[in-house]
């Protein structure tokens, strides 16, 4: 029995796990955007705080992912909640940093011109800074999402479900087909989301700067 | 239209950028603020639209104390052009020009009509340029749009902060000419900052020369060139640009040094020999202390060559001028006596040099170029 036959036969199970998987990664991403983008914008207005907060974010990034998941267990119990919480924390930093640098790289003379013509602070942010930073912010979101899809496989270890559960079950039973029917869709989802978000990034980048932008990817 | 009343700006840290400035700019006037960097010209400009807040004093624009207006409201009434051009790269030409009209919530038809009107004014075909992005324009075109953007909402006053400083010399000249033409069509009050004296002289109705936060001189270009207030102004303008009356140019600036001199007791043949050596047709005759006595021309020597005479005996008396006499004086002498040259002496009658017709012409040519 080839792997494809195996996957076809278990399509329903794989689909369920894939949806669980996407749910974990996507909720973590959305929650993270909700916090990290405003925070990143706020930091561009509070330079003194920026160093401290961005440093703190870097520390979170150094905690091994599995360890972070384990930390969440006593607080949030078993299930997808601790998984979402852990991935949320991971996503904060790259999104926040890209928002911050995206806005910071807008030429100061543009801000001065905007202010000099009578734009309010909010109009400068929404009309000038965000449109010019959007490609950098979206690049951060895209890369983060791809990483989250990869890390979401670890959710299975704390009973969070997702494609990791198939891989985990396959590993314990030494069933390669089972491992692959978790791993292949996970990789596929990562590639697909990269492609879709890449298109979105292009569409949302204002036409006038599409040619000139240099993509600022995450390290 | 714009009035500075005892305006002072002290930056945090104690640097005084502008000290007790008083200036009255009339409606429709183009006033250039100029001076070396750090003289306070840009600070003064930015205090008008309150991008910089004055530490004390008042600035009145169109009869209203700027401190009594909301900063945002004030800036929408005042056009602003900066050196970096700073067109918004994500907006097309029309979008950039429409910035302030949109902030003022004009109707879209009115905005579109205004955009086309402005583009036509600088000979840029609206159909061709309206939808272009700044990255698709040349530097000169970009700054044209920058100026149009500032003019879009019919501001009462236009502030221009070294607007053409980043352009190449040819484009800069073109835009200066265009600004002059534009001013004939729309008579705007303009405050213009530059560090380029040629630009100031070309564009300004009046020039405000600043140094270390203070106004040194305010005058028309003509007035500044004719009567610079002090040495600083003179050096800032540059000696070459100064308009100098002929009676203010002194002889020593025009004279040639090292004229050919010979002592009076020398013989005629010696004189002829010296003329040949130096390729001159006249000699200045001096006593043993280099005091000027007279002139011998080659014809006179030839007439007397058969006789045994000294140069002193055949020389003719000749007018002379002092080093600190004016050139006007010399020219008068030359014209009156039909002289080809006039020797220059000091108070002790010692030869210092000679003014020839050629040296006067050379000086004038030098000065004019």
Interface residues (C-beta under 8 A of the other chain):
Chain A: X107 X109 X110 X112 X113 X114 X115 X116 X117 X118 X119 X120 X123 X128 X131 X132 X206 X207 X208 X209 X211 X212
Chain B: X49 X51 X72 X73 X74 X75 X76 X77 X80 X82 X84 X85 X86 X88 X89 X90 X91 X92 X99 X100 X103 X133 X134 X135 X149 X150 X159
